[in-house]
C-alpha cells in the first residue's frame, strides 16, 4: 500500500541552530522513534515474546545438561540489545551467557594470565584443571597436548594442554584434596566440542521440532512456525546460534557457554594470540554483575539520553546498508558491530557537553571522528579518505583492552553509506525522502525514478565491484543542494 508522503518540518523547532544541524537533529529524533522496538510493540507483546524465548532457552540448556553432565549449566544470564533497551526493528535477537556448572568443581581454578603473557592486565584469564574426577572425565573424552614453549602456534583442536612440569601452580581448594598430578589448561576449543554435542542432543531429543543444522547467514527472511528451530552449522563467534519460531517472529538466539569467574565476572571462550603462550588457552573476561570492582558507573559506560537515540540511528543505518547489500548481491555483508558503534558513541559522550537539542552535531562528530582517522594533515574539510587501516578504541570496562571498531577498507561500503546519510540530510532542504528510508520495505520500494536512492544503490555496487575488480583507487563526488560538496577517495592500500 502506498504511503502518504511526509515532510519533516524543522523550520520552527530549532531556530537557534544552523538549518543543517536542525535537520540532523530531527532526523535522529524521527528515526530513533521509528525503529525503537519499545515504541513499535506493546509491553504485553514484548513480555510475552521474551518469556517464550527465555522458557525455550531454559528448556534447551537444562535438557542438554541432563544429556551430557559435562555441559550442565547454571541459570542463563540475559545480555544484549533487547535487555539494554537498544534493540531496533523487531525483538528477534537475544543473547545469553550460560555459565557451565563445572565452574564450581573443586579442581577448576580460574586465574589471570601469567605476568609474562602479552595479554596480562587486559582482562584475560586461564582455566586450570587440577587432578580429580573432572580432569579424568575430560582426559577420557578429548585429546590432549603437552606444552611446548618452542611451538606456541599449534592449530590442533586440543581441549586440554598440559602445563610444563617445572611450573608450580597453587590452588588452595585443590591442595586440600591431597591429589597430586598434572595440571592442564582448559582451552577455548571446548566450545567446538560443545557445539557438536549440542547438535547430537537436539537430534536425539527434539526431533519433532528441530529441523537440523542450517547456514543461517544464507536466510534473510526466515519464517519458522511457532516452536520450530534450527542450529547454525558453525559457532557464531564463541556462541551456539539457535533460530526459533517465536510469537513475534523467527528469533535468533546466541548461547555463549562460559566459565564462572570471580567477583561477578565470567570467562568466555574467545582467545587472542600471544606469542609467549600456547594457542587457545586465553579466555576473555566479561563483567556480568555491577558489584565487580572493575564495573564503573553504568551511565559512564553506556549511551544515555540523546546519545542512546543516536546509537539506535547508527545501528539502523548499518541495518539499511545490510539490506541494500542483500538487495544487490543476495548475500550478507560483513558489518560494523553494534558494540563498535557503542564504543564510538561512548568515546564521543565522554567529551560531549551538548544537550539533546544538539544531537545532530553529535551525529556529525561521531562520523567525523571515524573519517578523521584517515584524513591527511593537508586535506580540506570536504575531502574524506578510506584505506586499509584499523581504528581501535578502549573496551568498555577494560580500558587497557583495545577493540578494533572499524577497518577503512573492509568496512568501506558501510562507511560510505554512513557518510552519504550524514551529508544528504545536512545539506538538503528536502526531507520527504526520509519517509521511504524508514519504510520497512526499503530498498525494495526504490523505483527507477527515485534518483537519490537509486544513486545510493548504484554507489554501494560500484564501490564494491570497482575495487574488487582491481581498481586501486575510487573517487566519489557529491554536489549538495546548498552548494557544498563532498569528495571521498577509497584506496585498496
N, C-alpha and C positions, 0 to 999 in steps of 0.2 A: 504494500500500500504506500502510495506517495506521501511523503511527509510535508507538512507546511513549512515553507522556508522562514527561518527565523533570523532576525538581525539582533545582535547583542550590542545594545547601546551603552557606550562608555563615556558619552559626552558630559553627562551630569553628575556621575558618581565620583569621579576622581579629578576634580578641577585643579587641585594644586599640583597634579602630576603631569609630566610630559605625556602627550597622547599615546606615544609608543608604549610607555610603561603602563599606562592605563589599560591599554588593550591586553598587554601581557598579564596584568593582574586579573582582569576579567576572565581571560582565557583559563588561567589557573583555577579560579573560583568555579567557573561553569563546568570545566572538565572534571575537577575533583568531585563535585556534587553529583555528576552524571555517572561516574564509574565506581564510586564507593558502594560496596555491596550492602553496607548498613543503611544506605539511602534507597537502594533498589528493592530490598526484601524486608518483610516484616520481621520483628524479633521472634515471633512464633515460628515462622518458616525457617529461619536460620537455626534456632534452637532445636527444632525437630530434626533437621538435616544433620546437624552436628552430633546430636545424641545417637543417631543411626550410625554415623561413621565411628564414633567412639565405641559403641557397642560392638561393631564389626571388628575393630582393631583388638579389643579385649578378647573377643571370641577366637580370633586367629592366633593371637600370641599365647593365650592360655592353653589352647589346644596343641600348639606347636611345642610348648614346654612339656606337656604331658607325653607327647610323641617322642621327643628327644630331650631327656632331662638336662643335657649339657646346655641347651638353649632356653631353659626356663627363664622367665623374665619377671621383673617387678612391674608395678603399675606404670603404664605408658605416661610419658611426660609430654603434654602438648607443646608444640613450638610453631613458629612460622607466622605468616602474614595474617591468617584468619584470627589467631589468638592475640596478635598485636594490633588488630583492627586496622590493618593497612592492605587488606585484600581488595582487588578490583575485579570488576566484570561479573564474577559468579563465585559462589563458595565451593569450588570444585578442586581445591588443592589443600591438603592437610599434611602436616609434618609431625612426627612423634620421635622422641628419644625413648629407647626401650632398654633400660639397664638390665644386663644379664645377672641372674641370681648368683652365678658363680663368683661375682664380686665379693660376696660375704664369706666365701670359703677361707678357712684359716691359712691355706697355702698360697693365697693370692696376695701379692704385695704391689701396690701402686705407688710409684715414686717419681720424682723428677728425673729427667735425663741426667747423665753424668756431667760433671763440671767441664770436661774437655770436649763435650759434644758441641757441634756447631749450632745447635738449636737451644742450648742452655739459656734459661731466663726468658724464653719467648713463648712460654705457655704450652710446653710439650712434656709428655711423660712416657714411662715404660711400665709394662705389666710383667712382673716376675712371677713365675710359677715354681714354688718350692716343692720338695718331695711330699707326697701324700696321695690320697686316693684320686683327686682330680688330675694331678700330674700323670699318674699311671693311666687314667682313662684317656687322656689326650695322647699319650705315647702309644697306646694301643690302636688309636684311630688314625693318627696322622704321621706323616714322615717328618723327620727332624734333621737338623744340621748342627754340626759343631761350629763355633765361632772361629773364623779365620781372619785375623787382623790384616792380612795381606790381600784379602778378597772380600771387600765390603760391598761389592756391587752385584751380588748374586741375584739372578732374576727368577730363581726357583720359588715355588709356592709353598715353602715350608711354613707350617703353623707354629712350630717351636724351634728356637735356636738356642743351643746350649751356651751358657756363659763360659768364658775361659776359666781354666782350673785355678789360675792364680788370683782370681777375684774373690774377695771376702764380702759376702752380702748378708748383712744382719737383718733379721726380721723377727721381732720380739714374739709375735703371736705364733710364729712357726718354731722358734727356738724352744719354746716351752714343750713342744711335742716330742722333742728329742729324736727327730728323724733326719739323720744326716743323708747327704746325697747331692746330686747335681741340681742346679737351678737353671731354669730355662726362661728366655724371653717369650712371651706370647706375642705373635706377630699379627699385624693387621690383616694378614691373609685368612684369618679365621672367618672374616666376613664372606669370602668366596665360598668356603665350605658351608657356612650357614645358608647362603643363597641356594646352593644345590640341595641341601636338606629340606629347605622350605618348599621347594617345588615338589619333591617326593612326598612330603607330608600332605600338601594340598591335593595332589593327585589321588592319594590313598584315602583321604578322609572327607574331601569336599567335592567329589567328582560331579555331583548333580548341579553345582553352581560354578565350579572352577572350570574355565574354558581353556586353561593351559597357559603356556608362555607365549607372549606376543612381543613384537618390537614396537613399543608404544609410540616411539617418535615418528612412525610412519602413519599414525592415525591423527588427523587433525580434528575431526568432529565425531569421536566415538559415541555410540549410542547403545549403552548396555541396559538391559532390563533390570528391574529392582533386584538386588542380591547377586546378580551375575558378576563374576570378577575374573581378572587375569593377573599374571605377574610378568613384568618386563624381563626379557631373557638375560639381561646383564644387570649388574649392580648399577644403581643410579647414584654416582658418587660413592659414598660409603653405605648407601641405603638399599633396602629391598623396596622396589616400586610396585605397588599394587594399584589396580584400576578397577573400581566397583561401581555398579549402578546404584545411585542413591536417590532420595526423594526429590532433590532439586537438580538432578542430572548426574551424568557419569563423572566420577570423582577420582582424582589421583591421590594416592597416599604414599608418603615416604616413611618407612620404618627404619630408623637408624639404631641398630643394636650396638650397645656400648658397654663400657665398664664403669661402674660407680667409682668416682674418685673420692677426694676428701673435701670436707667443708663446703658442700653444696655444688660440687662440680662433677662432670663425667668426662671420660676419655673416649673420643670417637675414633674409629679406625681410619684415620687419614694420616698417611706417612709422608713426611718431607725428606728429601735426600740430605744426607750428611756424609761427607767423605771419611769421617772418623768412626762411623758406626755401621753395623750390619744393616742391610735394607729391611724395611718393613717393621722395625721394632718401635718406631716413634708413633705415639698416639697423640692426637690433638685435644687439648683440654678445652672444655666448653662449660661456662657457668650456667647453672640452672636455678640457683636459689639466691635471692638477694643478700642473704647474710654472709655469702662468701666474701672474704676480705678483699678480693680483687674486684668486687662488683660495686662501682660507684653509683652515684645518684642516677636513677632511671632517666630523669629528664635531661641529664647531661649526655646521655649516650643513646638517645632515641629522638627521632624527629618529633617536634611538638608544635602545636598551634598551626600557623600558616605553613611552616616547613613540612608538617605532616601532609598538608594538601599538596604541596609541591612534590613530595615523594610519590603520591598517587599519580600525579600527572606524568612524571618521568617514567614510572612503570607503565603507564598507559601508552606513551609514545613508543616505548620498547615493544609493547604488545602490538601496536599498529604496524611497526616495522616487521614483526614476525608474520603478521597476516599478509602484508604486501609480498614478502619473500615467498610465502606458501602460494599465494595467488599466481606468482610468476613461474616458480620452479616446482611446485607441488612437493616441497620438502621443507624440513625445519632448518632454520639458520642458527648458528651459534650466537647467543645473546649476551649482552652485558647483564650480569646477575643483579637481582634486586638488592642483594647485600652490597654490591658495589655502589649502586645508586644511593643506598643508605649512607655509606661511608662518605661519599661525595657531599651529600647534604649535611652530614654531621661536621665535616671539615668547614663548610660554609657557616653553619649555625653557631659554631664556637666564636666566630668573629662578627656575627651579624647583630646590628643594633636597631634595625628597622622593625616596623610594626607590620601587621597583616595588610596594611594599606599599601605596602611597598613590595608585596610578594612577587610582582612582575620583575622588579630589579633583582630579587633573589634568584629567580629563574635564569635571568641573563648571567648573573655572577657564577652560578654553578656551571653553565655551559661554557662560559668564557674561561673558567679555571681549567677545564679539560683542554681546550684548544690552546691556551697559553703555554701548556707544557710542550707544545710542538712549534711554537712561534719563534722566529729568529729575532735577534736584537734590533734589526733594522726594518722589520716588517711593518707595513702600515696597519692601522687598526681594522681595515676592511679585508685584510689578507689572512686567510686561515690555511693551516697545513695539517696533513696527517701522513705519518710514515710509521715504519716498523719500530715502535718504541713503546715500552711499558710505562704505565703510571701506577705507582704504589702509594698506599695510604696506611696509616696505623690501624690495626684491628680495634674493634670497639672497646673491649675490656683488657686487651693485651697490647699496649702501645709499642712494645718492642717487637711485636709480630707484624710484619708488613704483609699487606694483602695486595695482590695485583688486581686493580679495578678495571683497567682499560688497556687494550693494545691498539695503537693508532692504525695499524694495518688490518689485523683480523677483525676488528670492530668497525671498519671504515664505513660500511653501509648504514649501520645503525646510528653512528655519529653524524653521518651526512643527513639522515632523516631528522635527527635531533636539531641540528643547525638550521635545516630547512624550516622546521616548525617555528623556532625562535624568531628567525629573520622575517618570515612571511606574516607572522602575527604582529610583530613590532612595527613593520614598515608598510603595512597595507591597511587603509581605512575600511576595506570590505571585511565584514565579519560573518557574512552569510555562509561561507564555506565551512565554518566550524561545525555547522549542523550536520553536514554529510560526514564529516570526520568522526563525529560522535555517534553516528548511526551504527547499530550492531552489524549491519550488512557491509560496511566498508571493508575492503575495497571493491567488493562485487557490485556496489552501487555506482561505480565510476563509469560514465559513458564517454564516448569519443569526443563529445562536446565540452567535457569538463577539462578545460585547458590546464588549470593549475594542478589538479590531481593526476591528470594524465602525464604531465611533466614530472611529477613525483615518482610515479610508477616507472616511467622511462629512465629516470635518473638512477633508481636502485638497480635496474637491469644493466644499464650502461656502466655504472661503477664496478659492478661485479664482473661483467663479461670482458670489458676492455683490459683490465689489469690481469685477469685470468688468461687472456689470450696473448699475453706477452708485452703489453704496453708498460713502460716503466713509469710514466707519469700521466696523470689525468687532470685536466684543468676544467673547473666548473665555475660559471659566472651567473650571478643573479642580479638583474636590474630591478630595483624595487619601485613601487608606486610613488614613494615620497622623494625619489631622486637619488637615494643612496644605492650603493652596490655592494655585493659580497663576492669575493673571489676565493675559491677553495682549490688547493692543489694537493693531490694524493699521489704519493710515490710508493713504490714497492719496497724501497730500502731507506 
